[in-house]
Amino acid sequence: MAQRQITVESEVGLHARPAATFVQTAAKASLDVTVAKQGGQPVNAKSILAVLALDVRQGDTVVIEAEGEGADELLDALALIASAP
């Protein structure tokens, strides 16, 4: 299992356009991918409704996990999206 812990830098958090890009990137992979606020329950990172329901705001820390071949590369890409200002 690969994991990344990221602080969200975007002024809008992981909402609207950043969330859509995040979910689209996750959905391209054939891996199970989850995202959670630090200390919270993980949700399917391929579900826009689940990601938006996390209510991730600027400065929040999220944990992204994936397992399987290509997990590290996928998590690197998702981390860039989540941490972009």
MOPAC internal coordinates of N, CA, C and O (Angstrom, degrees):
PM7 1SCF
backbone

  N    0.0000 0     0.00 0     0.00 0    0    0    0
  C    1.4596 1     0.00 0     0.00 0    1    0    0
  C    1.5213 1   107.90 1     0.00 0    2    1    0
  O    1.2310 1   121.22 1   -52.51 1    3    2    1
  N    1.3310 1   115.27 1   127.49 1    3    2    1
  C    1.4584 1   121.31 1   176.30 1    5    3    2
  C    1.5218 1   108.36 1   -99.90 1    6    5    3
  O    1.2310 1   121.26 1   -31.60 1    7    6    5
  N    1.3215 1   115.19 1   148.40 1    7    6    5
  C    1.4619 1   119.64 1  -175.70 1    9    7    6
  C    1.5187 1   110.21 1  -145.68 1   10    9    7
  O    1.2310 1   120.85 1   -35.21 1   11   10    9
  N    1.3206 1   115.97 1   144.79 1   11   10    9
  C    1.4570 1   122.08 1   173.16 1   13   11   10
  C    1.5204 1   108.37 1  -132.79 1   14   13   11
  O    1.2310 1   120.79 1   -39.50 1   15   14   13
  N    1.3046 1   116.09 1   140.50 1   15   14   13
  C    1.4664 1   122.42 1   174.40 1   17   15   14
  C    1.5226 1   106.31 1  -114.21 1   18   17   15
  O    1.2310 1   120.84 1   -58.10 1   19   18   17
  N    1.3296 1   116.01 1   121.90 1   19   18   17
  C    1.4561 1   121.07 1  -172.37 1   21   19   18
  C    1.5216 1   110.55 1  -129.81 1   22   21   19
  O    1.2310 1   120.73 1   -39.20 1   23   22   21
  N    1.3228 1   116.21 1   140.80 1   23   22   21
  C    1.4573 1   121.08 1   171.17 1   25   23   22
  C    1.5201 1   107.19 1   -94.38 1   26   25   23
  O    1.2310 1   120.43 1   -53.36 1   27   26   25
  N    1.3190 1   116.78 1   126.64 1   27   26   25
  C    1.4563 1   122.62 1  -177.55 1   29   27   26
  C    1.5262 1   109.00 1   -77.49 1   30   29   27
  O    1.2310 1   120.76 1   -55.25 1   31   30   29
  N    1.3274 1   116.16 1   124.75 1   31   30   29
  C    1.4663 1   121.56 1  -175.60 1   33   31   30
  C    1.5237 1   113.23 1  -102.37 1   34   33   31
  O    1.2310 1   119.70 1   159.32 1   35   34   33
  N    1.3183 1   118.18 1   -20.68 1   35   34   33
  C    1.4629 1   121.45 1  -176.51 1   37   35   34
  C    1.5271 1   111.08 1   -60.45 1   38   37   35
  O    1.2310 1   120.90 1   -40.24 1   39   38   37
  N    1.3347 1   115.88 1   139.76 1   39   38   37
  C    1.4628 1   121.08 1   178.62 1   41   39   38
  C    1.5243 1   111.58 1   -61.58 1   42   41   39
  O    1.2310 1   120.22 1   151.95 1   43   42   41
  N    1.3335 1   117.18 1   -28.05 1   43   42   41
  C    1.4692 1   120.86 1  -179.86 1   45   43   42
  C    1.5196 1   111.93 1   -96.11 1   46   45   43
  O    1.2310 1   120.28 1  -174.01 1   47   46   45
  N    1.3228 1   117.07 1     5.99 1   47   46   45
  C    1.4566 1   120.91 1  -178.59 1   49   47   46
  C    1.5139 1   110.83 1    68.19 1   50   49   47
  O    1.2310 1   120.45 1    33.37 1   51   50   49
  N    1.3067 1   116.75 1  -146.63 1   51   50   49
  C    1.4598 1   121.34 1   178.97 1   53   51   50
  C    1.5253 1   107.31 1  -103.15 1   54   53   51
  O    1.2310 1   121.76 1  -116.47 1   55   54   53
  N    1.3383 1   114.24 1    63.53 1   55   54   53
  C    1.4559 1   122.21 1  -177.95 1   57   55   54
  C    1.5201 1   109.12 1  -128.47 1   58   57   55
  O    1.2310 1   120.71 1   -15.63 1   59   58   57
  N    1.3045 1   116.24 1   164.37 1   59   58   57
  C    1.4553 1   124.17 1   175.02 1   61   59   58
  C    1.5242 1   112.18 1    50.74 1   62   61   59
  O    1.2310 1   120.53 1    57.73 1   63   62   61
  N    1.3043 1   116.59 1  -122.27 1   63   62   61
  C    1.4703 1   121.19 1  -174.13 1   65   63   62
  C    1.5363 1   112.56 1   -61.48 1   66   65   63
  O    1.2310 1   118.61 1   133.36 1   67   66   65
  N    1.3410 1   120.26 1   -46.64 1   67   66   65
  C    1.4712 1   118.25 1   178.81 1   69   67   66
  C    1.5339 1   112.10 1   -59.73 1   70   69   67
  O    1.2310 1   120.10 1   141.28 1   71   70   69
  N    1.3205 1   117.41 1   -38.72 1   71   70   69
  C    1.4743 1   120.35 1   179.19 1   73   71   70
  C    1.5137 1   110.68 1   -66.38 1   74   73   71
  O    1.2310 1   120.10 1   138.73 1   75   74   73
  N    1.3243 1   117.40 1   -41.27 1   75   74   73
  C    1.4655 1   120.77 1   179.54 1   77   75   74
  C    1.5237 1   110.79 1   -63.24 1   78   77   75
  O    1.2310 1   120.50 1   136.01 1   79   78   77
  N    1.3222 1   116.64 1   -43.99 1   79   78   77
  C    1.4678 1   120.25 1   178.34 1   81   79   78
  C    1.5233 1   110.72 1   -64.34 1   82   81   79
  O    1.2310 1   120.58 1   138.47 1   83   82   81
  N    1.3165 1   116.49 1   -41.53 1   83   82   81
  C    1.4670 1   122.34 1   178.72 1   85   83   82
  C    1.5336 1   110.16 1   -59.36 1   86   85   83
  O    1.2310 1   120.37 1   130.45 1   87   86   85
  N    1.3319 1   116.90 1   -49.55 1   87   86   85
  C    1.4621 1   122.19 1  -177.68 1   89   87   86
  C    1.5274 1   110.85 1   -66.38 1   90   89   87
  O    1.2310 1   119.84 1   137.76 1   91   90   89
  N    1.3218 1   117.92 1   -42.24 1   91   90   89
  C    1.4673 1   121.14 1   178.99 1   93   91   90
  C    1.5222 1   111.10 1   -61.52 1   94   93   91
  O    1.2310 1   120.48 1   139.16 1   95   94   93
  N    1.3165 1   116.68 1   -40.84 1   95   94   93
  C    1.4663 1   120.74 1   178.76 1   97   95   94
  C    1.5279 1   110.21 1   -65.94 1   98   97   95
  O    1.2310 1   120.19 1   135.25 1   99   98   97
  N    1.3121 1   117.23 1   -44.75 1   99   98   97
  C    1.4707 1   120.87 1   178.43 1  101   99   98
  C    1.5203 1   111.18 1   -62.29 1  102  101   99
  O    1.2310 1   120.42 1   140.53 1  103  102  101
  N    1.3331 1   116.80 1   -39.47 1  103  102  101
  C    1.4627 1   121.74 1  -176.06 1  105  103  102
  C    1.5225 1   112.76 1   -68.08 1  106  105  103
  O    1.2310 1   119.94 1   157.53 1  107  106  105
  N    1.3196 1   117.73 1   -22.47 1  107  106  105
  C    1.4653 1   121.20 1   179.02 1  109  107  106
  C    1.5224 1   112.33 1   -70.07 1  110  109  107
  O    1.2310 1   120.46 1   160.47 1  111  110  109
  N    1.3089 1   116.72 1   -19.53 1  111  110  109
  C    1.4679 1   121.36 1  -176.92 1  113  111  110
  C    1.5262 1   110.18 1   -91.84 1  114  113  111
  O    1.2310 1   121.21 1   -30.81 1  115  114  113
  N    1.3120 1   115.28 1   149.19 1  115  114  113
  C    1.4618 1   119.67 1   177.27 1  117  115  114
  C    1.5315 1   111.02 1   -90.86 1  118  117  115
  O    1.2310 1   120.61 1  -161.98 1  119  118  117
  N    1.3164 1   116.44 1    18.02 1  119  118  117
  C    1.4626 1   122.40 1  -178.89 1  121  119  118
  C    1.5174 1   110.87 1   -98.28 1  122  121  119
  O    1.2310 1   120.61 1   -24.21 1  123  122  121
  N    1.3240 1   116.45 1   155.79 1  123  122  121
  C    1.4595 1   120.90 1   168.95 1  125  123  122
  C    1.5233 1   106.94 1   -78.38 1  126  125  123
  O    1.2310 1   120.60 1   -53.23 1  127  126  125
  N    1.3089 1   116.46 1   126.77 1  127  126  125
  C    1.4629 1   121.56 1  -177.26 1  129  127  126
  C    1.5223 1   108.11 1  -130.33 1  130  129  127
  O    1.2310 1   120.77 1   -47.71 1  131  130  129
  N    1.3267 1   116.14 1   132.29 1  131  130  129
  C    1.4572 1   120.30 1   177.03 1  133  131  130
  C    1.5280 1   109.81 1  -124.88 1  134  133  131
  O    1.2310 1   121.78 1   -22.01 1  135  134  133
  N    1.3323 1   114.20 1   157.99 1  135  134  133
  C    1.4575 1   121.27 1   175.09 1  137  135  134
  C    1.5226 1   107.13 1  -139.37 1  138  137  135
  O    1.2310 1   121.04 1   -35.48 1  139  138  137
  N    1.3121 1   115.62 1   144.52 1  139  138  137
  C    1.4684 1   120.89 1   179.35 1  141  139  138
  C    1.5170 1   109.12 1  -148.39 1  142  141  139
  O    1.2310 1   121.17 1   -30.21 1  143  142  141
  N    1.3270 1   115.37 1   149.79 1  143  142  141
  C    1.4554 1   118.48 1   166.88 1  145  143  142
  C    1.5174 1   106.02 1   -67.76 1  146  145  143
  O    1.2310 1   120.30 1   -32.47 1  147  146  145
  N    1.3082 1   117.04 1   147.53 1  147  146  145
  C    1.4598 1   120.56 1  -179.71 1  149  147  146
  C    1.5246 1   109.48 1   -53.11 1  150  149  147
  O    1.2310 1   120.91 1   -56.42 1  151  150  149
  N    1.3379 1   115.87 1   123.58 1  151  150  149
  C    1.4465 1   121.85 1   179.27 1  153  151  150
  C    1.5187 1   113.94 1    86.11 1  154  153  151
  O    1.2310 1   120.23 1   176.97 1  155  154  153
  N    1.3426 1   117.17 1    -3.03 1  155  154  153
  C    1.4601 1   121.03 1  -178.33 1  157  155  154
  C    1.5201 1   112.50 1  -101.15 1  158  157  155
  O    1.2310 1   121.48 1     0.31 1  159  158  157
  N    1.3159 1   114.78 1  -179.69 1  159  158  157
  C    1.4602 1   121.19 1   179.45 1  161  159  158
  C    1.5289 1   109.88 1   -81.46 1  162  161  159
  O    1.2310 1   120.32 1   -43.86 1  163  162  161
  N    1.3376 1   116.99 1   136.14 1  163  162  161
  C    1.4678 1   119.82 1   178.70 1  165  163  162
  C    1.5235 1   111.75 1   -72.63 1  166  165  163
  O    1.2310 1   121.46 1   -31.51 1  167  166  165
  N    1.3367 1   114.82 1   148.49 1  167  166  165
  C    1.4574 1   122.15 1   175.92 1  169  167  166
  C    1.5281 1   108.78 1  -126.61 1  170  169  167
  O    1.2310 1   120.96 1   -15.65 1  171  170  169
  N    1.3102 1   115.76 1   164.35 1  171  170  169
  C    1.4531 1   122.50 1   178.54 1  173  171  170
  C    1.5259 1   109.14 1   -65.35 1  174  173  171
  O    1.2310 1   120.24 1   -61.19 1  175  174  173
  N    1.3169 1   117.14 1   118.81 1  175  174  173
  C    1.4624 1   122.05 1  -178.52 1  177  175  174
  C    1.5184 1   112.41 1   -73.46 1  178  177  175
  O    1.2310 1   120.08 1   173.38 1  179  178  177
  N    1.3347 1   117.45 1    -6.62 1  179  178  177
  C    1.4604 1   121.76 1   178.84 1  181  179  178
  C    1.5248 1   111.96 1   -95.20 1  182  181  179
  O    1.2310 1   120.17 1  -178.38 1  183  182  181
  N    1.3116 1   117.29 1     1.62 1  183  182  181
  C    1.4609 1   122.61 1  -178.80 1  185  183  182
  C    1.5218 1   110.31 1  -108.61 1  186  185  183
  O    1.2310 1   120.11 1   -66.15 1  187  186  185
  N    1.3244 1   117.40 1   113.85 1  187  186  185
  C    1.4600 1   120.83 1  -179.04 1  189  187  186
  C    1.5225 1   110.83 1   -61.27 1  190  189  187
  O    1.2310 1   120.23 1   140.41 1  191  190  189
  N    1.3224 1   117.17 1   -39.59 1  191  190  189
  C    1.4679 1   119.37 1  -179.99 1  193  191  190
  C    1.5223 1   111.77 1   -65.27 1  194  193  191
  O    1.2310 1   120.35 1   139.81 1  195  194  193
  N    1.3239 1   116.93 1   -40.19 1  195  194  193
  C    1.4648 1   120.76 1   179.53 1  197  195  194
  C    1.5253 1   110.84 1   -66.21 1  198  197  195
  O    1.2310 1   120.53 1   137.52 1  199  198  197
  N    1.3257 1   116.60 1   -42.48 1  199  198  197
  C    1.4671 1   120.54 1  -179.10 1  201  199  198
  C    1.5308 1   110.06 1   -66.66 1  202  201  199
  O    1.2310 1   120.13 1   136.17 1  203  202  201
  N    1.3375 1   117.35 1   -43.83 1  203  202  201
  C    1.4597 1   119.76 1   178.86 1  205  203  202
  C    1.5233 1   111.72 1   -64.59 1  206  205  203
  O    1.2310 1   120.39 1   145.52 1  207  206  205
  N    1.3365 1   116.87 1   -34.48 1  207  206  205
  C    1.4708 1   120.76 1  -179.02 1  209  207  206
  C    1.5271 1   112.20 1   -66.17 1  210  209  207
  O    1.2310 1   120.10 1   160.20 1  211  210  209
  N    1.3286 1   117.41 1   -19.80 1  211  210  209
  C    1.4711 1   119.98 1   177.22 1  213  211  210
  C    1.5257 1   111.31 1   -65.80 1  214  213  211
  O    1.2310 1   120.38 1   156.60 1  215  214  213
  N    1.3219 1   116.87 1   -23.40 1  215  214  213
  C    1.4625 1   122.04 1  -179.76 1  217  215  214
  C    1.5367 1   111.32 1    55.15 1  218  217  215
  O    1.2310 1   121.17 1  -128.88 1  219  218  217
  N    1.3244 1   115.37 1    51.12 1  219  218  217
  C    1.4620 1   121.50 1  -179.65 1  221  219  218
  C    1.5188 1   108.87 1   -78.30 1  222  221  219
  O    1.2310 1   121.09 1   -53.84 1  223  222  221
  N    1.3218 1   115.52 1   126.16 1  223  222  221
  C    1.4652 1   122.22 1  -178.12 1  225  223  222
  C    1.5260 1   110.67 1  -115.43 1  226  225  223
  O    1.2310 1   121.31 1   -13.00 1  227  226  225
  N    1.3096 1   115.10 1   167.00 1  227  226  225
  C    1.4602 1   120.84 1   177.99 1  229  227  226
  C    1.5199 1   109.24 1   -54.14 1  230  229  227
  O    1.2310 1   120.77 1   -48.46 1  231  230  229
  N    1.3357 1   116.13 1   131.54 1  231  230  229
  C    1.4532 1   121.64 1   178.83 1  233  231  230
  C    1.5198 1   113.59 1    93.42 1  234  233  231
  O    1.2310 1   119.79 1   164.72 1  235  234  233
  N    1.3422 1   118.00 1   -15.28 1  235  234  233
  C    1.4682 1   120.40 1   176.97 1  237  235  234
  C    1.5247 1   109.96 1   -70.41 1  238  237  235
  O    1.2310 1   120.82 1   -29.08 1  239  238  237
  N    1.3058 1   116.05 1   150.92 1  239  238  237
  C    1.4575 1   121.87 1   175.14 1  241  239  238
  C    1.5172 1   108.46 1  -103.65 1  242  241  239
  O    1.2310 1   120.95 1   -47.69 1  243  242  241
  N    1.3381 1   115.79 1   132.31 1  243  242  241
  C    1.4579 1   121.18 1   176.93 1  245  243  242
  C    1.5202 1   109.46 1  -119.34 1  246  245  243
  O    1.2310 1   121.42 1   -26.18 1  247  246  245
  N    1.3266 1   114.89 1   153.82 1  247  246  245
  C    1.4574 1   122.04 1   176.75 1  249  247  246
  C    1.5254 1   106.88 1  -117.69 1  250  249  247
  O    1.2310 1   120.82 1   -55.83 1  251  250  249
  N    1.3337 1   116.04 1   124.17 1  251  250  249
  C    1.4539 1   122.20 1   179.21 1  253  251  250
  C    1.5224 1   107.08 1  -112.67 1  254  253  251
  O    1.2310 1   120.62 1   -46.49 1  255  254  253
  N    1.3416 1   116.41 1   133.51 1  255  254  253
  C    1.4656 1   120.97 1  -179.83 1  257  255  254
  C    1.5193 1   110.03 1  -131.73 1  258  257  255
  O    1.2310 1   121.20 1   -34.18 1  259  258  257
  N    1.3275 1   115.31 1   145.82 1  259  258  257
  C    1.4618 1   122.52 1   174.62 1  261  259  258
  C    1.5186 1   108.13 1  -152.02 1  262  261  259
  O    1.2310 1   121.39 1   -25.12 1  263  262  261
  N    1.3142 1   114.94 1   154.88 1  263  262  261
  C    1.4590 1   119.70 1  -179.69 1  265  263  262
  C    1.5158 1   108.76 1  -134.71 1  266  265  263
  O    1.2310 1   121.33 1   -42.87 1  267  266  265
  N    1.3256 1   115.07 1   137.13 1  267  266  265
  C    1.4521 1   120.60 1   176.50 1  269  267  266
  C    1.5142 1   111.88 1   123.98 1  270  269  267
  O    1.2310 1   121.73 1    -1.16 1  271  270  269
  N    1.3190 1   114.29 1   178.84 1  271  270  269
  C    1.4570 1   120.64 1  -179.29 1  273  271  270
  C    1.5228 1   110.04 1   -65.05 1  274  273  271
  O    1.2310 1   120.59 1   -51.97 1  275  274  273
  N    1.3133 1   116.49 1   128.03 1  275  274  273
  C    1.4523 1   122.09 1  -178.99 1  277  275  274
  C    1.5164 1   114.06 1    90.25 1  278  277  275
  O    1.2310 1   120.03 1  -176.04 1  279  278  277
  N    1.3321 1   117.55 1     3.96 1  279  278  277
  C    1.4658 1   120.79 1  -177.41 1  281  279  278
  C    1.5281 1   111.80 1   -61.49 1  282  281  279
  O    1.2310 1   120.12 1   136.67 1  283  282  281
  N    1.3181 1   117.38 1   -43.33 1  283  282  281
  C    1.4684 1   119.65 1  -178.32 1  285  283  282
  C    1.5182 1   111.65 1   -62.26 1  286  285  283
  O    1.2310 1   120.29 1   137.21 1  287  286  285
  N    1.3335 1   117.06 1   -42.79 1  287  286  285
  C    1.4597 1   121.05 1  -179.89 1  289  287  286
  C    1.5335 1   110.65 1   -65.28 1  290  289  287
  O    1.2310 1   120.64 1   137.31 1  291  290  289
  N    1.3285 1   116.37 1   -42.69 1  291  290  289
  C    1.4604 1   120.15 1   178.92 1  293  291  290
  C    1.5259 1   110.27 1   -62.83 1  294  293  291
  O    1.2310 1   120.19 1   134.27 1  295  294  293
  N    1.3229 1   117.24 1   -45.73 1  295  294  293
  C    1.4604 1   120.09 1  -179.36 1  297  295  294
  C    1.5222 1   111.91 1   -64.78 1  298  297  295
  O    1.2310 1   120.22 1   145.69 1  299  298  297
  N    1.3229 1   117.19 1   -34.31 1  299  298  297
  C    1.4685 1   120.15 1   175.49 1  301  299  298
  C    1.5273 1   110.20 1   -61.39 1  302  301  299
  O    1.2310 1   120.57 1   135.05 1  303  302  301
  N    1.3434 1   116.51 1   -44.95 1  303  302  301
  C    1.4668 1   120.93 1  -179.87 1  305  303  302
  C    1.5301 1   110.80 1   -64.86 1  306  305  303
  O    1.2310 1   120.07 1   136.51 1  307  306  305
  N    1.3209 1   117.47 1   -43.49 1  307  306  305
  C    1.4641 1   121.04 1   179.69 1  309  307  306
  C    1.5267 1   110.89 1   -66.56 1  310  309  307
  O    1.2310 1   120.37 1   143.66 1  311  310  309
  N    1.3267 1   116.91 1   -36.34 1  311  310  309
  C    1.4615 1   120.87 1   179.08 1  313  311  310
  C    1.5307 1   110.41 1   -64.23 1  314  313  311
  O    1.2310 1   120.10 1   141.23 1  315  314  313
  N    1.3318 1   117.41 1   -38.77 1  315  314  313
  C    1.4600 1   120.53 1   177.97 1  317  315  314
  C    1.5343 1   111.15 1   -63.21 1  318  317  315
  O    1.2310 1   120.78 1   139.50 1  319  318  317
  N    1.3135 1   116.12 1   -40.50 1  319  318  317
  C    1.4683 1   120.34 1   179.19 1  321  319  318
  C    1.5210 1   110.14 1   -65.90 1  322  321  319
  O    1.2310 1   120.61 1   131.97 1  323  322  321
  N    1.3223 1   116.44 1   -48.03 1  323  322  321
  C    1.4661 1   121.16 1  -176.63 1  325  323  322
  C    1.5204 1   113.13 1   -67.70 1  326  325  323
  O    1.2310 1   120.32 1   150.34 1  327  326  325
  N    1.3152 1   117.00 1   -29.66 1  327  326  325
  C    1.4584 1   119.34 1  -176.01 1  329  327  326
  C    1.5292 1   113.18 1   -97.61 1  330  329  327
  O    1.2310 1   120.02 1  -179.71 1  331  330  329
  N    1.3289 1   117.57 1     0.29 1  331  330  329
  C    1.4729 1   119.87 1  -179.42 1  333  331  330
  C    1.5314 1   110.24 1   -69.80 1  334  333  331
  O    1.2310 1   120.86 1   -43.20 1  335  334  333
  N    1.3223 1   115.97 1   136.80 1  335  334  333
  C    1.4685 1   119.08 1   179.39 1  337  335  334
  C    1.5200 1   112.38 1   -71.84 1  338  337  335
  O    1.2310 1   120.10 1   180.00 1  339  338  337

